[in-house]
């Protein structure tokens, strides 16, 4: 884990000491939007036009934030339009790498060895954490967006005129519900596992692990009454929760000490996880080898031996019971 300071790489762990033992996530800095015609984004963001084979997605198969974008790319039929390079699962003294021998795809587009080089190619004096996912503009020869939440919504809309894919993961009438669920899930679950796992004070860890399981309890109750988080339709809210749930029992339960319960101990969440895993196209985006090797092999402050546990044995192909609740699949745009 590291960061760039005025374009120079520093192998530096998060400074929890100055935050009283708290892990504080840095906000993404590259936030340019994509739209069908290059018109400003939904909040007036500067935008580029969506064009076939102009953009390239850099990800880690281990990272839950990057995983969101891979799922959207798959479900929205963008694979032939947007290429992908993935890092090695190991994030060591130079951060994310493109070493093929460690399991990376390599970087055939720019030929970099390390992900941080893409940031300094974009801005020579870049200062900040070097994260995935990140979207590269081949024409402008720079990264244009490194915020996964933005990329999920960009992929939902920007390329529809090219692909003809009308699936809508952010329907207008469900947006208020989606935003409320996203806020709870992001703060207490998606980021909550990190706030517990990276805490360096006992009271901080206990505060966040308690909040995490209270939020999981809320999702369990919600999914007892409706098939998906926003109701009858599968939306971006489900994709955002899924990428944490699928990593929970293999990694977060043990590695991040999020061990009050497992997801398999929650009847609704466990069945919901299996349904989403079995959804056409989603299973192919999950790589448990990368997931486990990354977390257990990259966080020396948490797991100094680097030993990767063999378990748990997962059975995500087992039938689920979500048909007991009404579900409409994915909404299509008018």
N, C-alpha and C positions, 0 to 999 in steps of 0.2 A: 504494500500500500504506500502511495506517495503522492506528491503534488509537484506542480511547476510553480516556481517563483521567478518572475521576470524571465520566463523562457528556460530556466535552468531546472533540471530534474532533482528532486530531493526525496530520498527514501525515508518517509516520515509518517509514523502512525498518527491517528487522531489524538489531538491534545485534549484529553478529557479532564486533565487537572485544572485547567482554567475555567471549566464549566462545572466544577464540583462533582466530578465523576460521571458526568453526563456525556453521551455521544450526541453530537449536534451535526446533522447532515447539511452540507453546503448546497445552496440552490444552484440549479443549472444556469449557465451564463449565455449559451448559444441558443437563441429562441426564434430564429427566422421561421416563418410559416411557409407552407406550400398550398396553393389553391389551383383550381383548374385553369384559370387564365392569368394568374399572377396578381390578381386583385388582393387588397389587404385581407388579413386573416379575420377571424370572428370578433376579436377585440381590437381590430385596427392594426394588427402586427404587420411589419414589413413582410412581404411574401415573394416567393419565386413561383413560376409556372410549373405545374406538374407535367413532366414529359417522360416518355418511355426511355429507359436506359440512360437517363441523366444522373440518377442518384444511386448511391451505394451505401448499404447499411453495415456498420461495424458493430459487432455484438460479442458478448461472451455467452456460451450456452449454459453456463453456470448461474448467471446473474438473473434474478427475478425481474428486474426492471427491463433488461434487454429482452427477456422472454416474452413480455407483453407485446413487444413490437413484432417479434417473430410470429406469434399467433395471429395478430392482425394482418400481417403480410400474407400469411397462408390463407386465412378465411376470406380475405378480400381479393384474392386472386392476383397478387402483385409480384409473384415470384419471377415472372418473365420480364417484369419492368424494373425491378429493383434488385440488384445483386447483393450478395452478403459475403462478408469475411468474418470468421470467428477466431477469437483469441485462443491461446492455450488455456487450459483450466487453471494453471498455476499463475498466481500474481505475486511475484517475488521482488527482488530489490530494484527492478526497473519497471515495476507495475505490470499491467497486462502486456503480454508479448505475442508475437506471431511466429513463434518457433514451431515449425511443422513437426519436429521430433517429439514435442511434448503434447501433440494433439490438436494444434491449430490448423486451420485451413491455409495459413500463410496469407500474405497480402499481395495478390497478383495485380491489383490496381496501382498502388503507390510504392510497393516494395519496401515498406518500413519493417523494422524489426520489433519496434515497441509502439504501443498505442499512443504514448505521449508525443511521439514524433508527428502524428497527425494534428495535434493541437498546436505545435509550434510551426507547422507548415501553414496553419490557418492564421496564427498570430504569433510572430516571433518572440514577443515578450509576454506571452500568456501567463497569467497567475491564477492558480486554482487547482482543485482536484481534477484528475483525469479519469473520466467515467465512460461507461458504456450504458446504453446504446449511443451511437453517434452517427448522424446522417451526413454523408459526403456529397457535395455537388461537383460532378466531374467537370462541368463547364467553368465554374468559378474557381475550381481547384482549392476547395476549403470545406471545413465542417460548417454546416448551417444550423443544426439543431442537435442538442444532446440532452433533451428532456423527454423521457419516455412517455409521460402523460400527453405532451404535445403530439408526439409521433403517432400514438394510438389514434388520436382524433384526425390528424392529417391523413393517415392511411384510410380512415373511415370514409373520407369525402373526396380528397383531392384528385384521385385517379379514376373516378367513376365513369367519366365521359370516355376514357380510353378503354377500360375493361368491360364496361357495361354491367359491372357488379353493383347491385342495388341494395345489398344487405346493409342494415343500419344498426350499429351498435350504440348509437347515442340519439334515440328518437326524441323529437321535440317534446312530446307530451310526457316523457319519462325523465326529462333532464333534472328537474328539481329533486326527484327521488334518487337518481343516480348520483348527483352531487353530494347529497346528504350521506348516502352510503359510502361513497368514495372517501369523504372526509374522515369518517369513523374508521374505515378499514385502513386507510393510509397511515393515520397517526398512531393507531393502537395495534395494528396487525402487520401490515407491510413494513413499516418502519419500526414498529414496536418490538419485533424480534431482534432488530439491531440495537435498539435502545436498551434492551435487557442484556443481550449478548456482549455488547461492547462497554457496558457499565463497569466502572472501576471502584465503585463504592457499594457496600452491601445494601444500604438503604435505597440507593438509586436503582439498583437491580431489582429489589423487591417491589418498589413502586411500579416499575415498568412491566415486570412479569405479571403482576396482579392485574394491571390495566389490560394487558394482552389477553389474558384468559377471561376477563369480564367481557371484552369485545367478542371473543370467540363464542362465549355463551350467548351474546346478543344475536350473532349470526346463526347459531344453532336454533334459537327460538324463531327467528325470522324464516328460516328455511323449513320449519315445521308447518308453516301456514301457506307458503308459496314456493313454486318450483325454483325460481331464480331470485336474485337479490332485489330486482326492481319489479318483480311480479311474474307475469306469464312469459315474458320475453327475455332471452339471453342477451345481455348487454356488456358494455365495456366494464361495468362494475364486477361482473362475474370473472372476466379475464384477469382483472387486477387482483382479485382475491385468490384465484386459482394458482397463480405463480408462487404465492407464499404457501398455500396449503400443500402443494405437491412437494415442496422442500421441507415441510415441517417435521414429519416423523423421521426421514433420513438424516436431517441435519440440525434443524433448530432445536428439536427436543433435547438432543444430547450436547451438541457443540456450543449452543447458545444458552444452555441451562433453562430452556423453556419447557420444563418437565413436570408441570402440575398434571397435565393430561396429554395424551396423543390425539391426533385427529381421528385415528381409528376408534378412539373411545367415545366420539360424538356420533350418534347414529345418523343424524341429518347431514352433517358436514362430511362424514365419510362416504355416504352414498352420493352426495352432490359432487364430491371430488372425483369419484369413479365415473359419474355421468360425463363430466367435462373432459376427463382424460380420454374417454372413449368417443368423444365427439369427433366426427370425421375431420382429420387434419391436425388435431391438437396433439395426439400422442406422438406424432413424428417430430414435434418441436421439443420434446422432453429428452434430456440426456443425463441420466442419473450418474454415469461415470464422471462426466465433467462436473456435475453438481457436487458430488462427494469429494472428488479430488481437489476441487477448488477450495472449499471451505476448510476441510481438514488439513490440506497441504499448504495453504497460503497464510493462515493466521497464526504465526509463530507465538504471538503474545497469548493466545488462547490454547493452542495445541502445539507446544514446542517440539514434540517428537515427530509430528507430521504423519503419524499413523492414521490410516483411513479404516474405519470399522467396516466389517463385512456386512453387518445388518443395518437396519431391519429388513426382513423379507416382506416385500410388498406384493399385494395381489390386486392391482388396480384394474385388471381385466374382469374381475368377478362381477356378476350382475348387480345392478343397483335397483333401488325401489322408487326412483323419482317419478315413475309413471303414475303413482298414486295421486299426484298433484297435477292440475291442469298446466300444460305448457304449450306455447305456440312456436317454439324454435327461435329463429332470428327474424326480426321485422324487416320488411323491405320498404325502401323509400317509394313515395308516390311517383 
